[in-house]
Amino acid sequence: MRAFTYERARSTTEAVAAMARTPNAKFIAGGTNLLDLMKLQIETPGHLIDVNGLGLDQIEATADGGLRVGALVRNTALAADPRVRRDYGLLSRALLAGASGQLRNKATTAGNLLQRTRCPYFYDTNQQCNKRQPGSGCGALAGFNRQHAVIGGSDACIATNPSDMAVAMRALDATVETVQPNGVARRIPIADFYRLPGNTPHLENNLKRGELITAVTLPKPIGGTQIYHKVRDRASYAFALISVGAIVQPDGSGRVALGGVAHLPWRVEAAEAAMPQGAQAVTARLLAGAKPTEQNAFKLTLVERTLDAAFTEARTAKS
């Protein structure tokens, strides 16, 4: 790990000001992803700004009946909150499907949204990776790509987003709250938060440099049967081959978001109109235009089967 300097911010204003005046700085909270990347010298910040003291660790009711989740709320606390378990069961289930108990105790809401891909070509500094070194190429395109994206990728990158929580947030229509470097607050719908790779896969979200996430807001609960199914190569502590976050209403309508298939949590609202018709119809619309590789084409069938299992579970729950 390269040498770095360190400071503890005491307010959001102080944190964004420190970032603005310090080249090559990074915010750090739980550090469950950043520290690993620093050890591998994939991330090489010269300065770390510790934001754990900013008081952003509360879950509060909003005026419209939703919840405002502070950026520093730990994944364990969020999954266990009675209001989340009762009204946003999809989110609680997605969080519990991710990582290990020890990591969930440290990982934060904002950090979970910002974690970087687990593509092995990104983690191996001897391999080509446009995320790690823009313009160097993508080793996964002609390499081992069984776990990679089947839709939304490009000739520059076919990595996937690793977050389980982000899939649930996308289905729930969450909003990300930030403070910009000039001190002005901003609200970003989760649908607009992430970017597809295009020719700039190293730009993974639409945050400005130095912009600090302060909270994630969940809208008023919409009810329904909420399900998160994660399919992986082993039962625990593994990233998704595919995952399905579904909210199914009594009339069969609802919402669906996918993980493990794209550079971002994948949701196509137009596909949800087909939910009463079943998993095959939804999958056809969700993954229209998919470009799988020979190694990961199985994901298309896996999505349909997992969706079907989720819909069957929802029907059973209603009866």
DAWOTA-V633959 format. One line per field, one symbol per residue. ss: DSSP state (H for helix, E for strand, C for the rest). psi: psi as a letter, one per 40 degrees, with the letter a starting at -180 (. if undefined). A space follows every 50 residues. Layout:
ss: ???
psi: ???
This chain:
ss: CCCCEEEECCCHHHHHHHHHHCCCEEEECCCCCHHHHHHCCCCCCCEEEE CCCCCCCCEEECCCCCEEEECCCEHHHHHHCHHHHHHCHHHHHHHHCCCC HHHHHHCEHHHHHHCCCCCHHHHCCCCCCCCCCCCCCCCCCCCCCCCCCC CCCECCECCCCCCHHHHHHHHCCCEEEEECCCCCEEEEEHHHHECCCCCC CCCCECCCCCCEEEEEEECCCCCCEEEEEEECCCCCCCCCCEEEEEEECC CCCEEEEEECCCCCCECCHHHHHHHHHCHHHHHHHHCCCCCCCCCCCHHH HHHHHHHHHHHHHHHHHHC
psi: hiiiiiihieidddddddddehifiiihcdeddddddddefdhfiehhhh eeeefffihiiideeaihhidehidddddehdddddefdddddddeeiai ddddddiidddddeiiifhdddeheeihhdddgheeihdddeahfdeaie ieaiedhfiihehddddddddefihhhihideehiihhiddediiidbeg eeheifiihehhhdihhhihieaihhhhhhhididifiihdiihhihhid eeiaihiiieeieihhhhdddededeeiddddddddfheigiiddedddd dddddddddddddddddd.
